[in-house]
Amino acid sequence: MARTVNHNRTVNSYRSTGGRQSSRTSGSYVYGNTVRKLDVQREMEQPRRRTLSNATRKNRDKARHMSLGYVAFLVLAMCVAGYVLVRYIQLQADITTVTERIAGQEQELNNLKVTNDEDLSRITSSIDMEEVKRVAISELGMVYPEEGQIITYSSEGYDYVRKVDNGN
């Protein structure tokens, strides 16, 4: 038997694929004058393989191969990112610590204010002003000032006033 090529099938598939030969018919020969039976189920189960353009194939090849400079750049970028992240976490921890310390000091201040106010009211309520007046007048000899004994003066921006006795 002679070998023959099925030209009709190749030409029809060439036209239907828009000028490209179909991978199914490229390089296939038919021996004799009988047509092979196609296994349609097996063809449908197999994933279709697309032919890749040259640009896509070159891009994929470039992506697979990394130069030493690119690897060094990636390592440096990872180190910088790691340093920034670690420093950020440290600063967050410092802020949390300071905030907790401030809250503790505010609580302590509030407790001291409450204690101080309680002590002041206790001391104020325990003092009998009439008893102080009685002791001052009778035991210490203090008297109320008379009309000519009160001297008024104005402060000229100083924090204190110094009285100098002229001998009067």
C-alpha positions as CSV (number, residue, x, y, z in Angstrom):
1,M,0.0,0.0,0.0
2,A,1.1,3.4,-0.7
3,R,1.4,6.2,1.7
4,T,-1.0,9.1,1.1
5,V,-1.6,12.4,2.9
6,N,-5.1,13.5,3.5
7,H,-4.9,16.9,1.9
8,N,-8.6,17.8,2.3
9,R,-8.5,17.4,6.1
10,T,-5.3,19.5,6.4
11,V,-6.7,22.3,4.2
12,N,-10.0,22.4,6.0
13,S,-8.5,22.6,9.4
14,Y,-6.0,25.2,8.1
15,R,-8.9,27.4,7.0
16,S,-11.0,26.9,10.2
17,T,-8.2,27.9,12.5
18,G,-7.5,31.2,10.8
19,G,-4.3,30.4,9.0
20,R,-2.7,28.3,11.7
21,Q,-2.5,24.5,11.5
22,S,-4.3,22.7,14.1
23,S,-2.1,20.7,16.5
24,R,-4.5,17.8,16.0
25,T,-3.8,17.6,12.2
26,S,-0.2,18.9,12.0
27,G,2.1,16.1,10.9
28,S,-0.6,13.4,10.9
29,Y,-0.6,10.9,8.1
30,V,-3.3,8.6,7.1
31,Y,-2.1,5.2,5.9
32,G,-4.3,3.7,3.2
33,N,-7.6,4.9,2.2
34,T,-9.5,4.4,5.5
35,V,-10.1,7.1,8.0
36,R,-9.1,6.5,11.6
37,K,-11.7,6.4,14.3
38,L,-11.3,9.3,16.7
39,D,-11.5,8.8,20.5
40,V,-13.7,11.8,21.2
41,Q,-14.1,11.1,24.9
42,R,-10.3,10.9,25.5
43,E,-9.9,14.1,23.5
44,M,-12.4,15.9,25.7
45,E,-10.9,14.7,28.9
46,Q,-7.4,16.0,27.9
47,P,-6.8,19.7,28.6
48,R,-6.4,21.8,25.6
49,R,-2.9,23.1,25.1
50,R,-2.5,26.5,23.7
51,T,0.5,27.6,21.7
52,L,2.3,30.3,23.5
53,S,3.5,33.5,21.7
54,N,7.2,34.2,21.6
55,A,6.8,37.2,24.0
56,T,5.0,35.0,26.6
57,R,7.6,32.3,26.3
58,K,10.4,34.8,26.8
59,N,8.7,36.4,29.8
60,R,8.2,33.0,31.4
61,D,11.9,32.1,30.8
62,K,13.0,35.4,32.4
63,A,10.8,34.7,35.4
64,R,12.3,31.3,35.9
65,H,15.9,32.6,35.9
66,M,16.9,35.3,38.5
67,S,20.2,37.1,38.3
68,L,22.5,37.5,41.3
69,G,21.8,41.3,41.3
70,Y,18.0,40.7,41.5
71,V,18.4,38.1,44.3
72,A,20.6,40.6,46.2
73,F,18.0,43.3,45.7
74,L,15.3,41.0,47.0
75,V,17.3,40.0,50.1
76,L,18.1,43.7,50.8
77,A,14.4,44.6,50.4
78,M,13.4,41.8,52.8
79,C,16.0,42.9,55.4
80,V,14.8,46.5,55.2
81,A,11.1,45.4,55.5
82,G,12.0,43.1,58.4
83,Y,13.9,45.9,60.2
84,V,11.0,48.3,59.7
85,L,8.4,45.8,61.0
86,V,10.5,44.9,64.0
87,R,11.1,48.6,64.9
88,Y,7.3,49.3,64.4
89,I,6.4,46.5,66.8
90,Q,9.0,47.8,69.4
91,L,7.6,51.3,69.1
92,Q,4.0,49.9,69.6
93,A,5.2,48.1,72.7
94,D,6.9,51.2,74.0
95,I,3.8,53.2,73.5
96,T,1.7,50.6,75.3
97,T,4.1,50.6,78.2
98,V,4.1,54.4,78.5
99,T,0.4,54.5,78.3
100,E,0.0,51.9,81.1
101,R,2.5,53.8,83.2
102,I,0.7,57.1,82.7
103,A,-2.6,55.5,83.6
104,G,-1.0,54.1,86.8
105,Q,0.4,57.6,87.7
106,E,-3.0,59.2,87.0
107,Q,-4.6,56.7,89.3
108,E,-2.0,57.4,92.0
109,L,-2.6,61.2,91.6
110,N,-6.3,60.8,92.0
111,N,-5.8,58.7,95.1
112,L,-3.5,61.3,96.6
113,K,-6.0,64.1,95.8
114,V,-8.8,62.2,97.4
115,T,-6.6,61.5,100.5
116,N,-5.5,65.2,100.7
117,D,-9.1,66.4,100.4
118,E,-10.2,64.0,103.1
119,D,-7.4,65.1,105.4
120,L,-8.1,68.8,104.8
121,S,-11.8,68.4,105.6
122,R,-10.9,66.4,108.7
123,I,-8.5,69.0,109.9
124,T,-10.8,71.9,109.1
125,S,-13.7,70.2,110.9
126,S,-11.6,69.5,113.9
127,I,-10.5,73.1,114.4
128,D,-12.8,75.1,116.7
129,M,-12.3,78.7,115.7
130,E,-13.9,80.1,118.8
131,E,-11.3,78.2,120.9
132,V,-8.5,79.7,118.8
133,K,-9.9,83.2,119.3
134,R,-10.3,82.6,123.1
135,V,-6.7,81.4,123.5
136,A,-5.3,84.2,121.3
137,I,-7.0,86.9,123.3
138,S,-6.9,85.6,126.8
139,E,-3.7,83.6,127.0
140,L,-1.5,85.3,124.4
141,G,-2.8,88.9,124.9
142,M,-3.7,89.6,121.3
143,V,-6.1,92.4,120.6
144,Y,-8.0,93.7,117.6
145,P,-6.2,96.5,115.7
146,E,-7.3,100.1,116.3
147,E,-8.0,102.7,113.6
148,G,-4.5,104.1,113.2
149,Q,-2.7,100.8,113.3
150,I,-3.8,99.5,109.9
151,I,-1.4,100.6,107.1
152,T,-2.2,99.7,103.5
153,Y,0.4,99.6,100.7
154,S,0.5,98.5,97.1
155,S,2.8,96.0,95.6
156,E,4.8,97.1,92.6
157,G,5.1,93.7,90.9
158,Y,7.3,92.1,93.5
159,D,6.4,88.8,95.0
160,Y,7.1,90.0,98.5
161,V,7.2,93.2,100.5
162,R,9.9,94.0,103.0
163,K,9.0,96.3,105.8
164,V,11.9,98.3,107.3
165,D,11.3,99.5,110.8
166,N,12.2,103.2,111.1
167,G,12.3,103.0,114.9
168,N,8.7,104.2,115.4
